[in-house]
Amino acid sequence: MIQVTRLNDSVLLINAETIQSVEANPDTVITFLNRDRLIVKEPAEEVSRRILRYRRALGAAVLEEGPREPLSAA
């Protein structure tokens, strides 16, 4: 999840995995996979950095846990 700020100053956590695109138009518009849109205060570059940071954190968590053992077909 990443944190963004709506135009009315309310803070919202959104699932970065459901973001299709981020555009500056001049407001930053986040479009989700289901075609919903959200206008936020953060610049598009900042939203992009937060998405990247989130994905890196997920990758680091997987590396820390190590490989999982395959499920056996019992």
C-alpha positions as CSV (number, residue, x, y, z in Angstrom):
1,M,0.0,0.0,0.0
2,I,1.1,3.5,-0.7
3,Q,-0.1,6.7,0.9
4,V,-1.5,9.6,-1.1
5,T,-3.4,12.8,-0.3
6,R,-6.7,13.7,-1.9
7,L,-7.4,17.2,-3.0
8,N,-9.5,17.7,0.2
9,D,-6.4,16.9,2.3
10,S,-7.7,13.4,3.4
11,V,-5.0,10.7,3.4
12,L,-5.7,7.5,1.6
13,L,-3.8,4.2,1.4
14,I,-4.1,2.6,-2.0
15,N,-3.0,-0.8,-3.3
16,A,0.0,-0.1,-5.6
17,E,-0.6,-3.4,-7.4
18,T,-3.9,-2.2,-8.8
19,I,-2.5,1.0,-10.4
20,Q,-2.6,1.0,-14.2
21,S,-1.1,4.5,-14.8
22,V,-0.1,7.7,-13.2
23,E,-0.3,10.9,-15.2
24,A,0.3,14.6,-14.7
25,N,-2.5,16.5,-16.4
26,P,-1.6,19.0,-14.7
27,D,-3.2,17.4,-11.6
28,T,-1.9,13.9,-10.8
29,V,-4.4,11.3,-11.9
30,I,-4.0,7.7,-10.8
31,T,-6.0,5.2,-13.0
32,F,-6.6,1.8,-11.6
33,L,-7.0,-1.5,-13.4
34,N,-10.8,-1.3,-13.0
35,R,-10.7,2.2,-14.7
36,D,-11.5,4.1,-11.5
37,R,-9.6,7.3,-11.3
38,L,-8.2,9.3,-8.3
39,I,-6.8,12.8,-8.3
40,V,-4.1,13.4,-5.7
41,K,-2.0,16.3,-4.5
42,E,1.4,14.5,-4.9
43,P,3.3,15.1,-8.1
44,A,3.3,12.1,-10.5
45,E,7.1,11.6,-9.9
46,E,6.5,11.3,-6.1
47,V,3.7,8.7,-6.7
48,S,6.0,6.8,-9.0
49,R,8.8,6.8,-6.3
50,R,6.4,5.5,-3.7
51,I,5.3,2.7,-6.0
52,L,8.9,1.8,-6.7
53,R,9.8,1.9,-2.9
54,Y,6.8,-0.3,-2.2
55,R,7.8,-2.9,-4.8
56,R,11.4,-2.9,-3.6
57,A,10.2,-3.5,0.0
58,L,8.1,-6.4,-1.2
59,G,11.2,-7.9,-3.0
60,A,13.3,-7.4,0.1
61,A,10.7,-9.2,2.2
62,V,10.7,-12.2,-0.2
63,L,14.5,-12.3,-0.1
64,E,14.6,-12.2,3.7
65,E,12.1,-15.1,4.0
66,G,14.0,-17.2,1.5
67,P,12.5,-19.6,-1.0
68,R,9.4,-21.4,0.1
69,E,9.2,-25.2,0.0
70,P,6.8,-26.5,-2.7
71,L,3.5,-27.9,-1.6
72,S,3.4,-31.6,-1.8
73,A,0.6,-33.3,-3.6
74,A,-0.5,-35.6,-0.9
